[in-house]
Amino acid sequence: MEEVSPRGSLSEIPLARLLFQVWQKEKTGCLRLKDGEKTAGLYLEKGSPIVERGSFPEKEFLKDLFENNRLDLQALEQCEAHSQKNQVSGLRSLVELEIFSPDRLWGLIEDFWKEITFPLFDWPQGEYVFEAVPIPPEGQLVRGISTAAFVLEGVRRMQNDGLIRASLPPEAETIQAFSPYYQDELPLGPHEKYLLGLVDGSRNLKSILETSELGNSASAKVLFALLSLGIIGTAQQKNKTKAVAEPPPVDVHRIFEAFNEKISYIYKYMSKELGPLALNILDKSLDEVRARLDPLFQNSELNLEGKIQLTLGKANFQITGEENRKIFFRTLDEILTAEVLAVKKTLGPDHESVLVKNLEKVGELN
């Protein structure tokens, strides 16, 4: 796996490839870009892009909503008046005034952020600096953006044909497919799958471009996207890419201990309000979801500290394979969700809100 230099030039590594490397290394921080007078910053949490609250251009966002007829003048004026009167943000005002539902607004925020960020993929030069700084939860306006899908869409939007062609390997190089674990989760279009099918390990770049029915320019763009994401590469890149062909194994014990810290906190929180009755309520919530849990958890139970009693043998120190990872994490999410819901049903939504906020500071599951 390629190392990520803390600083460098976009003329040596395009943004698409740089973001992929940061994602593979699961780095958290801010990627700052500068090209003359132009500057930009991309915030990432464990390699995944986030919309950072402090840098989000709220005024430009509201203007965009108005110009695209998603927000009329009356609603815009109401929003501004509400913000001034209550000393809250425009985003909060849009929800409190019920101009947008939260899910609709957050979808628009993510879409707008992507639209103003995609042009960065066309920067042919400029310097980058990666600052490994923590991003507090209150600064993470939008999370869960898929890095691979973001890079794929960013390359699709690129207009700089010269940058794309300069980033391809020599025409005589044989191109191979690597099939990394995340490939099936990428929203490849039919034309991209078609071109990927031409990469059979026997053709060089020149042959693929000549054979493709997409034409030179479109074929080059698809190849650049697949190369940037480590889906294809040259024979020389094979060993470097092999490291990301399979997901890294999951350290069960480390993650399970962090998970237990969270559910133990839930028990302690409920105990302050309900005493010994809290354990019975949480035991019942565990029973309600037991049928959906990983087989490892079928006979599990809570101990007197509110933690899961589970014996992990030597063979279970690591979980490999993407499907097993998903099952394991889904089980932990099922249990946490069930216990938080038990707090909501028993103590009310106000306690649930406080609990969820506090849980962000307890244990790390990945």
N, C-alpha and C positions, 0 to 999 in steps of 0.2 A: 504494500500500500504506500502511495506516494506521501512524503512529508509535506506539511503545509508551512511554507516560509512565512514568518510574521510580517514581512514586507516584501514588495517586489513590483514588477511592471506588468501591466495588462498586455503589453506588446509581446511578452514572453509566455503568458498564460491567460487566455481569455476568461472572462468572468464566468461563463458556463462551466468550464473545467475547474476553476477555482472554487466555486460553490460546491461542486461535487466532492472535491477533496476535503473541504471543511466539514461537509456532512459525514463523510466516511470516518473522519477523526472525531466526530461528535463534539466539536468545539463550541464553546459559548462565549459570546462577546459581540463586538461591533466591527464590521468590515468597512473601513473608510476608504473611499475612492476620491482621487483628485486628478483632474486633467486641466491644467491651466487655471482658469477662473471657475471651472465647474467642479462642484463637490457633491458627494452623496454618501449616505451611510446605510448599511444593511445590518440589522440586528438578527442574531441567530442564537437559538437555545439548543444546545447539543446538536448543532449542525442544521437545524430546521429554522427557516425564516419565521420571524414573528413581526407583527406590526407593533412597534414600540410607541407607547402613548405620548411621550414627550416630544417625539420627532414627527408625529403624525400631523400633516397640514390640515387642521380642522376647517379653517376659513376657505381654503381651496376646495375642500370636500363639499362644504355646503354650497359653494358657488357652482360646483359641478352638478350637484343635485338639481339646482335651480335651472341651469342652462340645458339640462337634459330632460326637463319637464317631469322630474320625479318629485319636485317640491315647488309649489306655486308661491307667488309673492306674499300672499296672506300668511301661509304657513311659515315662511321664512321670517317674516316680521314677528310672528308670535313666538317663534323659537328664540330670536334675538332678545325680545322683551323678557321672556321667561328666564333666560340665562342671566341677564343683568339684574333682574329683580331678586332671583334666588342665589346668585353667585355660583352658578353651576355651568358646566360645559355645554356647548351646543349639542353634543352627542346625547348627553343625559336629558337635555330638554326635549329632543326629538322623541325619546321614549316616554318621558313623563307626560308629554302632551298627547301621547298616543298617535303621533303622526306616522311613526313606523313601529312595527312590532320589533322586539329585540333581535329575533332571528333574521328578519328582513334587513334591519339596519346593519347588523354585523356582516351580513353577506355583501352589502353594498360597500362597507368599509374595506373588506378584503379585496373586492373587485377593483375599487378605486386605487388602492395601494399597489396592486399588481400593474395596473395600467400606467402609473407614473414611474414604476420601477423597471418594466420591461425594456425601455430605451437604453438602459445601462448595458445591456448585452451587446449593443452595437459599438460601444466605446473601443476603438482600435488601439488606444494607447492611454497612458496615465499611470499613476502610481497607486498602489494599494497598501494599506497598513491594517493588520488585524490586531485589535486590542482585546485581550482576554479579560473582559470585565463582567461581573455578575449582573444579571438583569432581574430586579425585584419583581414579584408577582404583580404588583399594581402597575408596573410598566408594560406588562404584556397584554396589549389590547386585543390582538388576534393571535391565537396559537394554533398549532396543529397543521400548519401548511406543509404539504409534502414537498421536500426539496427536489426529489427526482422529477415530479410532475411540474414543479415550478420552472426548473431548468429546461425541461422539454418544451413547455409553452413559450419560455423566453427565447429559445432558439427558433421556434416556429415564427415568432414575430420579427426576427432579425431582418434588416434590410441591407446590412453591410456585406455584400457578396465578396468583396476583397478580403475582409477579415475571415470569413468562412473558408474560403479557398486557401488562404495562407496557413490556416490551422489544420488542414488535412495532411496526412503523411505523403511521402513521394509516390508518384503514380505507379512506380514499379513494385511497391510494397504489397505483399499478399495480405489481405484482410481476413480476419477470423472472427467468429462469433464466440462469446464467452458465457452467455446465459447466466448472469448473476441472479441471486435469490429474489431481488426486488423487481425483476423484469416483468413478472406476471401482474404486478400491481400498477404498472405504468399504463396510462391510457393511450397506447399507441394507436394511431389511425390506420385505416386499411392500406394507404399508400406507404406508410412507414413499415408496416409488417411485410408488404410486398418487397421493399428494398432490402429489408433484413433477410428475407428468404434468398436473395441473391448472394449473400455472404455465406458461401459454403466451404470456405477454407482453401479453395483452389484458384480464386480470382484475385487479381491485384486491383488497386484502386482504378486504374485506367480502364480495365476490362469491365468493372462494375458500372462506371459512368457511361461507357459506350453501350452496354447491354440494357441499362435501365430505360424503361418507357416513360419515366418521369421527366427526362431531359436533364441536361447538365446542371443547371442552376438549382432546381428543386432536389435533384439527387444529392448534390453536394451539401445542401442544407440538412437533409435527413441524415446523411453520413456523419456530419459534424455533430448533430444531436446525439446519435448513438455512440460516437467516439467519446464525447464529453461525459456521457453517463456510464462509460465502462462496459457497454453492452457488446461493442465490437472493438477491435484493435489490431495492431500488427503482431507478428510473431514475437518481436522483441518486447512487446508490452504484455505478453501472456503471463509471465511470472509475476509482474507487478499487479495485474488484474486478478490473478487467481485468488489473492487474499480476500477479495470482496465477493467472490463467486458464491460463497456460502455465508450465512449470517454467523457472527461470533457466538460461541456457546454462552448460555446463560448460567451465571453462578447462582445456583438455587439458594444456597445458604445465606449469602449476602442479601439477596433480594427478599427472602422470606423473613429474615430478621428485621429488615426495615418495614416490611408489611405488618409484622406483629407489633411493632412500635405504634403504628397507626391505630390498629384495632384495640390495643391496650389503652390508648389514649381515649378512644370512644367510650370504653367501659368506665374508665375513671371519671370522665365527664358526666356520664349518666348516674354513676354512683353518688356523686355529690348531691344530685337531685332526688334520687330514688332509693339509695342505700342498696342492700343485698338484692332487691327485686331487679336491679339492672341486669345482673348476670342471666336471670331467667328469660328476660325479654330478648337479650342478644342471642342466647342459645336458640330461642324459637325462630329468630330471624335467620339464623344459620340453617336450621332444619328446613325452612321454607324454600331455600335455593339449593339444597344439597343435591337434588337430582340432576342439576345442571353443571355440577362441579367436576373438575378433573378427578379421575379415579383415585389419585393420591389423597384426596380430601374427603372421600366418601365416609370414612369412619372417624373423621376429625371432630374435636370438641374443644370448647373453651375451658381454660384452667381458671384458677382463682384470681389471676391477674388480667383475665380477659383476653389472653393470647390463645392462638390455635395450638392444640396438642397434635404434633405430627412428627413421625419418625422418618428421617431421611437417611437412607443407607448410603454406603460408599458409592454405589452405582448411580445414585441420583444427585451427585454433587454438581453435575452440569446437565443442561437440557440442550440438545442440538436439534437442528431442523426448524424451519420457519413455522410449520404447522404446530409442532410441539410448543414452540415459544408462544404462539397465539393462544393455545389452550391454557397454558400456565398463567399468562397475564390476564386472560379473560376470567379465570377462576378467582384470582385476587380481586379483580374489579367487581365481580359478582358479590363477593363477601363484603367488601367495603361499602358498596352501594346499598346492600341489604341492611347493614348496621346503621348507616347514616339515615336511611329511610325509617328505621325503627326509632331513631331519635326524633325525627320529624313527627311521626305518628303519636309518640308518647309525650314529648315535651313541647311540640309546636314548631312552626317554621322559623321563628326568631332564634331558637336554640340551634336549629339546623344550620342557619346562616353563620352563627358564631363558630360552631363546630367545624364547618367546612373551611372557614378562613384559618382557623387554628391548625387544622390538619396539614395545611400547606407547609408548615414549619416543622412538621414531625415526620422523620424518616424519608428516605428517597427510594422509590421503587425501581429505578433504572439507572 
